[in-house]
Amino acid sequence: MSLNIEQLEKEFQDKIDRGENIEPKDWMPEKYRKTHIRQISQHAHSEIIGMLPEGNWITRAPSLRRKVALLAKVQDEAGHGLYLYSAAETLGISRDELFDQLLTGKAKYSSIFNYPTLSWADIGAIGWLVDGAAIINQVMLTRTSYGPYARAMVRICKEESFHQRQGYEIMLTLSNGTEAQKQMAQDSLNRWWWPSLMMFGPPDEVSTHTEQSMKWKIKRKTNDELRQQFVDITVPQAEILGLTVPDPDLKWNEERAHYDFGEINWDEFWQVIKGYGPCNKERMTTRRKSWDEGEWVRDAAVAHAEKKAARRAELKKAV
């Protein structure tokens, strides 16, 4: 039996090494399945929780154009969550289980969404920095080894690219506005810069999943490689905006052909992950309240589906 498992694992790894996708009906190691459930569900939960810090600015957007654009973005994020929950379900876990894991705190979501949106500029910063960081991470996922996840990411990345441009345009408008507006943009960058760098996860030397994920081609680059890519892309964008990145150690390294940047406060990162961020409790309270208040909608949808199925069955009998 062990020899059979060893052979299956070898064939599985050989398929990944050849660059072929793993599909739901293919044999896969249990650890691969669980790793993908953890990663895809965390991604899905992040999209759903990520609607909250932006959603409370829809009614306060400074113009009808901004309101419509933000509303469309929040709607996109709901759709991303649904794509990802569907991808996770192909691995043999139900959506009810996934939601239960989120609401009980068993499953995590991105730490970035536990920070407050204090001004309209924060909506710009989220689009520019948070969605910008997400794109760098997610473009790699369009080539991840699990087929349903990779295919879902193609559409998600296209929409995230629009969100990033939308956020940058908000920051550009503020930076070219009054002195108060420019200061608002700078304050937002000051607060969101470091949490955005934390989005890529802990440093490689302490990351417990990176090595295996690289072997299975779940990830194509390490946390630190993706973080460096983000810094190299984003710093010149900040210069165009006329804003200052809040890092006194930031400088261009000619020898490395990369920006050197300061030490991240990993204590803060782990505190937020453990549930002690500025908005952890608020986010989960809101999601649990929404889940409870939406029970009648779910029950009605199930009853309607069952009624339609019963009618179809009666029609078949009649024929």
VMD Tcl script that draws the C-alpha trace (Angstrom):
set ca {
  {0.00 0.00 0.00}
  {2.82 2.42 0.91}
  {4.54 1.68 -2.39}
  {1.30 2.50 -4.19}
  {1.03 5.84 -2.36}
  {4.67 6.59 -3.11}
  {4.06 5.92 -6.79}
  {0.97 8.13 -6.81}
  {2.90 10.93 -5.11}
  {5.71 10.61 -7.64}
  {3.30 10.75 -10.58}
  {1.56 13.72 -8.96}
  {4.84 15.63 -8.55}
  {5.97 14.70 -12.06}
  {2.75 16.16 -13.45}
  {3.33 19.41 -11.57}
  {6.96 19.51 -12.69}
  {5.77 19.22 -16.30}
  {3.65 22.31 -15.74}
  {0.31 20.51 -16.01}
  {-2.70 21.52 -13.92}
  {-4.18 19.37 -11.20}
  {-7.95 19.03 -11.67}
  {-10.63 18.15 -9.07}
  {-10.97 14.49 -10.11}
  {-7.21 13.90 -10.19}
  {-5.52 12.06 -7.35}
  {-3.76 14.47 -4.97}
  {-2.04 14.19 -1.58}
  {-4.31 15.07 1.32}
  {-1.87 17.78 2.38}
  {-2.11 19.39 -1.08}
  {-5.91 19.38 -0.83}
  {-5.90 20.88 2.67}
  {-3.28 23.48 1.73}
  {-5.43 24.65 -1.15}
  {-8.58 24.73 0.98}
  {-6.72 26.90 3.50}
  {-5.30 29.24 0.88}
  {-8.37 29.57 -1.35}
  {-10.76 29.99 1.58}
  {-8.48 32.60 3.16}
  {-8.46 34.42 -0.17}
  {-12.27 34.19 -0.45}
  {-12.77 35.38 3.13}
  {-10.45 38.33 2.44}
  {-12.56 39.41 -0.52}
  {-15.74 39.31 1.58}
  {-14.24 41.03 4.62}
  {-12.52 43.48 2.26}
  {-15.92 44.87 1.27}
  {-16.38 46.32 4.77}
  {-13.71 49.06 5.03}
  {-14.77 50.43 1.63}
  {-18.50 49.84 1.90}
  {-18.93 52.45 4.61}
  {-17.64 55.13 2.19}
  {-20.18 54.46 -0.58}
  {-22.70 56.94 0.86}
  {-19.93 59.45 1.64}
  {-18.12 59.43 -1.71}
  {-17.45 63.02 -2.87}
  {-19.32 62.75 -6.19}
  {-21.81 60.57 -8.03}
  {-19.01 59.29 -10.28}
  {-16.95 58.22 -7.29}
  {-19.99 56.64 -5.66}
  {-20.83 54.53 -8.72}
  {-17.21 53.44 -9.18}
  {-16.83 52.43 -5.54}
  {-20.15 50.59 -5.58}
  {-18.99 48.65 -8.67}
  {-15.72 47.79 -6.96}
  {-17.39 46.45 -3.82}
  {-19.71 44.41 -6.03}
  {-16.67 42.98 -7.86}
  {-15.19 41.89 -4.53}
  {-18.38 40.03 -3.65}
  {-18.10 38.25 -7.00}
  {-14.46 37.37 -6.35}
  {-15.47 35.76 -3.08}
  {-18.10 33.66 -4.86}
  {-15.64 32.49 -7.55}
  {-13.19 31.46 -4.87}
  {-15.72 29.70 -2.65}
  {-16.79 27.74 -5.74}
  {-13.15 26.80 -6.43}
  {-12.72 25.65 -2.82}
  {-15.86 23.50 -3.06}
  {-14.23 21.45 -5.83}
  {-11.83 20.19 -3.16}
  {-14.65 18.52 -1.22}
  {-15.56 21.14 1.37}
  {-19.01 22.73 1.57}
  {-19.67 26.45 1.53}
  {-21.39 26.17 4.90}
  {-18.17 24.72 6.34}
  {-16.15 27.54 4.82}
  {-18.44 30.21 6.30}
  {-18.44 28.45 9.65}
  {-14.64 28.48 9.72}
  {-14.65 32.23 9.05}
  {-17.33 33.11 11.59}
  {-15.81 30.98 14.36}
  {-12.33 32.40 13.76}
  {-10.86 29.07 12.67}
  {-10.04 30.45 9.21}
  {-8.03 33.63 8.67}
  {-8.32 36.48 6.21}
  {-5.80 39.12 5.14}
  {-4.57 41.22 8.05}
  {-4.83 44.41 5.96}
  {-8.61 44.55 6.36}
  {-8.34 45.01 10.11}
  {-7.29 48.65 9.67}
  {-9.82 51.51 9.62}
  {-10.66 53.79 6.68}
  {-10.52 57.22 8.29}
  {-10.79 59.45 5.22}
  {-11.76 59.37 1.55}
  {-8.05 59.19 0.71}
  {-7.98 55.76 2.36}
  {-10.21 54.48 -0.45}
  {-7.57 55.68 -2.90}
  {-4.77 54.13 -0.84}
  {-6.57 50.79 -0.65}
  {-6.99 50.72 -4.42}
  {-3.44 51.81 -5.12}
  {-1.54 49.93 -2.41}
  {-3.73 47.06 -1.21}
  {-5.09 46.06 -4.60}
  {-1.67 46.75 -6.10}
  {-0.11 44.30 -3.66}
  {-2.90 41.82 -4.33}
  {-2.26 41.95 -8.09}
  {1.43 41.16 -7.65}
  {0.54 38.13 -5.56}
  {-2.42 37.04 -7.65}
  {-0.87 37.27 -11.11}
  {1.38 34.45 -9.94}
  {-1.73 32.50 -8.98}
  {-3.01 32.48 -12.57}
  {-0.27 29.87 -13.06}
  {-0.83 27.99 -9.82}
  {-0.96 24.22 -10.16}
  {-4.62 23.75 -9.18}
  {-6.74 24.34 -12.27}
  {-9.97 25.79 -10.79}
  {-8.01 28.28 -8.68}
  {-5.80 29.34 -11.59}
  {-8.78 29.88 -13.90}
  {-10.70 31.90 -11.29}
  {-7.67 34.14 -10.85}
  {-7.59 35.18 -14.52}
  {-10.82 37.16 -14.24}
  {-10.08 38.35 -10.71}
  {-6.73 39.82 -11.77}
  {-8.34 41.73 -14.64}
  {-10.82 43.32 -12.26}
  {-8.21 43.98 -9.56}
  {-6.13 45.82 -12.16}
  {-9.06 48.17 -12.71}
  {-9.39 48.66 -8.94}
  {-5.71 49.55 -8.65}
  {-5.96 52.16 -11.41}
  {-9.10 53.57 -9.81}
  {-7.31 53.96 -6.46}
  {-4.23 55.55 -8.03}
  {-6.44 58.04 -9.90}
  {-8.05 59.06 -6.60}
  {-4.61 59.61 -5.05}
  {-3.47 61.57 -8.12}
  {-6.51 63.84 -7.93}
  {-5.90 64.51 -4.23}
  {-2.17 65.08 -4.77}
  {-2.93 67.71 -7.41}
  {-5.61 69.36 -5.30}
  {-5.47 71.75 -2.37}
  {-2.79 71.56 0.28}
  {-5.32 69.93 2.63}
  {-6.14 67.30 0.02}
  {-2.48 66.53 -0.60}
  {-1.91 66.20 3.14}
  {-4.89 63.83 3.30}
  {-3.25 61.67 0.63}
  {0.09 61.72 2.46}
  {-1.52 60.79 5.77}
  {-3.25 57.86 4.10}
  {0.02 56.64 2.56}
  {1.68 56.93 5.97}
  {-0.92 54.65 7.55}
  {-1.29 52.07 4.76}
  {2.29 51.62 3.56}
  {3.57 49.21 6.20}
  {0.37 47.12 6.47}
  {0.52 46.75 2.67}
  {4.04 45.30 2.92}
  {2.78 42.88 5.56}
  {0.18 41.57 3.10}
  {2.75 39.29 1.48}
  {3.07 37.30 4.67}
  {5.90 36.70 7.12}
  {9.55 36.72 6.01}
  {10.69 33.61 4.19}
  {12.82 32.32 7.06}
  {9.78 31.95 9.33}
  {7.11 31.11 6.74}
  {5.85 27.59 7.46}
  {4.18 27.01 4.09}
  {6.47 28.60 1.49}
  {8.85 25.70 0.79}
  {6.14 23.10 0.16}
  {3.98 25.58 -1.75}
  {6.90 26.34 -4.06}
  {7.51 22.64 -4.68}
  {3.86 22.08 -5.59}
  {3.83 25.30 -7.65}
  {1.01 26.69 -5.55}
  {3.29 29.71 -5.32}
  {5.83 30.75 -7.96}
  {7.69 33.33 -5.88}
  {8.42 33.61 -2.16}
  {6.87 36.18 0.19}
  {10.04 38.28 0.24}
  {10.44 38.19 -3.56}
  {6.87 39.42 -4.04}
  {7.31 42.10 -1.36}
  {10.46 43.38 -3.08}
  {8.64 43.48 -6.41}
  {5.87 45.56 -4.84}
  {8.31 48.08 -3.37}
  {10.21 48.41 -6.65}
  {6.99 49.12 -8.57}
  {5.27 51.35 -6.03}
  {8.03 53.75 -4.94}
  {8.32 55.40 -8.39}
  {4.52 55.75 -8.43}
  {4.67 57.61 -5.12}
  {7.30 59.93 -6.60}
  {4.96 60.76 -9.50}
  {2.26 61.61 -6.96}
  {4.69 63.85 -5.10}
  {4.19 61.81 -1.92}
  {6.84 60.56 0.49}
  {7.02 56.88 1.39}
  {7.15 56.75 5.23}
  {10.43 54.86 5.43}
  {13.64 56.76 6.30}
  {15.70 53.71 5.31}
  {14.28 53.54 1.79}
  {16.93 54.01 -0.90}
  {17.83 52.71 -4.33}
  {20.57 50.06 -4.29}
  {22.47 50.30 -7.57}
  {24.31 47.03 -6.98}
  {21.14 45.02 -6.32}
  {19.04 47.02 -8.81}
  {16.32 47.08 -6.15}
  {15.13 49.42 -3.42}
  {16.39 48.71 0.08}
  {13.71 49.32 2.68}
  {13.39 49.40 6.46}
  {12.48 46.68 8.92}
  {8.81 45.75 9.09}
  {7.17 45.70 12.51}
  {6.42 41.98 12.60}
  {5.13 42.23 16.17}
  {2.28 44.35 14.84}
  {1.65 41.84 12.06}
  {1.35 38.91 14.46}
  {-0.85 40.90 16.85}
  {-3.31 41.64 14.05}
  {-3.23 38.00 12.89}
  {-4.06 36.90 16.44}
  {-7.12 39.15 16.51}
  {-5.81 42.28 18.22}
  {-5.80 44.70 15.29}
  {-7.71 48.01 15.32}
  {-10.81 46.54 13.64}
  {-10.67 42.75 14.14}
  {-13.64 42.62 16.49}
  {-15.64 45.12 14.44}
  {-15.13 43.18 11.21}
  {-16.17 39.83 12.68}
  {-19.13 41.34 14.55}
  {-20.37 42.81 11.28}
  {-19.95 39.56 9.35}
  {-21.69 37.48 12.04}
  {-24.57 39.98 12.20}
  {-24.92 39.87 8.41}
  {-24.91 36.06 8.46}
  {-27.57 35.87 11.15}
  {-29.82 38.50 9.56}
  {-29.50 36.86 6.15}
  {-30.69 33.44 7.32}
  {-34.23 34.02 6.04}
  {-32.86 34.83 2.56}
  {-30.87 31.59 2.47}
  {-33.87 29.60 3.70}
  {-36.11 31.22 1.08}
  {-33.61 30.45 -1.70}
  {-33.42 26.79 -0.64}
  {-37.22 26.51 -0.43}
  {-37.58 28.08 -3.88}
  {-35.00 25.70 -5.38}
  {-36.73 22.69 -3.81}
  {-40.10 23.88 -5.13}
  {-38.73 24.25 -8.65}
  {-37.14 20.80 -8.47}
  {-40.45 19.29 -7.33}
  {-42.28 20.94 -10.24}
  {-39.76 19.60 -12.73}
  {-40.16 16.13 -11.27}
  {-43.96 16.37 -11.62}
  {-43.66 17.49 -15.24}
  {-41.38 14.55 -16.05}
  {-43.90 12.15 -14.53}
  {-46.70 13.75 -16.55}
  {-44.75 13.25 -19.78}
}
mol new
graphics top color blue
foreach p $ca { graphics top sphere $p radius 0.5 }
foreach p [lrange $ca 0 end-1] q [lrange $ca 1 end] { graphics top cylinder $p $q radius 0.2 }
display resetview
